[in-house]
């Protein structure tokens, strides 16, 4: 059957917390990741899971205290661009995907992640 899984894969995220329960260390690993199955450090992650039965999106967004504003700006810029690409692949709605890309461009310019587009 086409929609039956033939195998499963795992992605693991470990979060080290301080006494106040704030993330101070984040690492992840996944089967088949480049460089072998070694935990890789990261400073932040955004996780969204769509629950088909409740039609709700569950979110977990965490970042370490060492995450700088410029790093968060860069992560958000890349995330918004990626969301636009994913949205287009999933829906073929070019108009909305372009609007999302335009916002990504605006966000990138305002946060100085990317240079402004030349004006005609």
C-alpha positions in Angstrom: 0.0 0.0 0.0 1.4 3.4 -1.0 0.6 5.2 2.3 1.9 2.5 4.6 5.3 3.2 6.2 8.0 0.7 5.2 10.5 2.1 7.7 10.8 4.7 10.5 13.5 7.2 11.2 14.2 9.2 14.3 15.2 12.8 15.0 16.3 13.4 18.6 16.5 16.8 20.3 18.1 17.1 23.7 17.7 20.3 25.8 20.0 21.0 28.7 18.2 23.3 31.3 19.7 25.4 34.0 18.2 25.7 37.5 15.6 28.2 36.3 14.5 25.7 33.6 15.9 27.9 30.8 17.7 26.1 27.8 21.4 26.4 28.1 22.4 23.6 25.7 20.6 22.2 22.7 21.8 19.3 20.6 20.2 17.2 17.9 20.9 14.1 16.0 19.1 12.3 13.1 19.6 9.0 11.4 21.5 9.5 8.1 22.7 13.0 9.0 26.1 14.1 7.4 29.0 13.3 9.6 27.5 10.3 11.2 25.1 9.9 14.1 26.8 12.3 16.5 24.8 14.9 18.4 25.2 18.3 16.9 24.9 21.5 18.9 22.5 24.3 18.0 21.5 27.5 19.6 17.8 27.5 18.7 15.0 25.5 17.1 11.4 26.0 16.0 9.2 22.9 15.8 5.6 22.9 14.5 3.4 19.8 14.5 0.0 19.8 12.9 -2.5 17.6 14.7 -4.9 16.3 12.0 -7.6 15.4 14.5 -7.8 18.7 16.4 -6.7 20.8 13.4 -4.3 22.7 15.7 -0.7 23.4 15.3 1.4 22.6 18.3 4.6 24.6 18.6 7.8 24.4 20.6 10.3 27.3 20.1 13.4 27.3 22.2 16.7 29.1 22.1 19.7 29.3 24.5 20.6 32.4 26.4 23.7 32.8 24.3 21.6 33.2 21.1 22.3 36.7 19.9 19.7 39.0 18.3 21.5 38.9 14.9 21.5 35.1 15.0 17.8 35.0 15.8 17.2 37.5 12.9 19.2 35.3 10.6 17.3 32.2 11.7 13.9 33.9 11.2 14.9 35.1 7.8 15.8 31.6 6.6 12.8 30.1 8.3 10.4 32.6 6.6 12.0 31.9 3.2 11.8 28.1 3.8 8.1 28.4 4.8 7.3 30.2 1.6 9.1 27.4 -0.4 7.4 24.6 1.6 4.0 26.4 1.3 4.3 26.6 -2.5 5.4 23.0 -2.9 2.5 21.8 -0.8 -0.2 24.1 -2.2 1.0 25.4 -5.6 -0.4 28.8 -4.5 2.1 31.0 -6.2 0.4 34.3 -5.2 0.6 33.6 -1.4 4.1 32.1 -1.7 5.4 35.2 -3.5 3.8 37.4 -0.8 5.6 35.3 1.8 8.9 35.7 -0.1 8.4 39.4 -0.4 7.9 39.6 3.4 11.1 37.5 3.8 12.9 40.0 1.6 11.5 42.9 3.7 12.5 41.2 6.9 16.0 40.4 5.7 16.6 44.0 4.6 15.2 45.6 7.8 17.3 43.3 10.0 20.3 43.8 7.7 20.7 40.1 7.1 20.7 40.9 3.4 21.4 44.1 1.4 18.4 46.0 0.0 17.4 45.2 -3.6 18.6 47.9 -6.0 15.9 50.4 -6.9 15.1 50.8 -10.6 
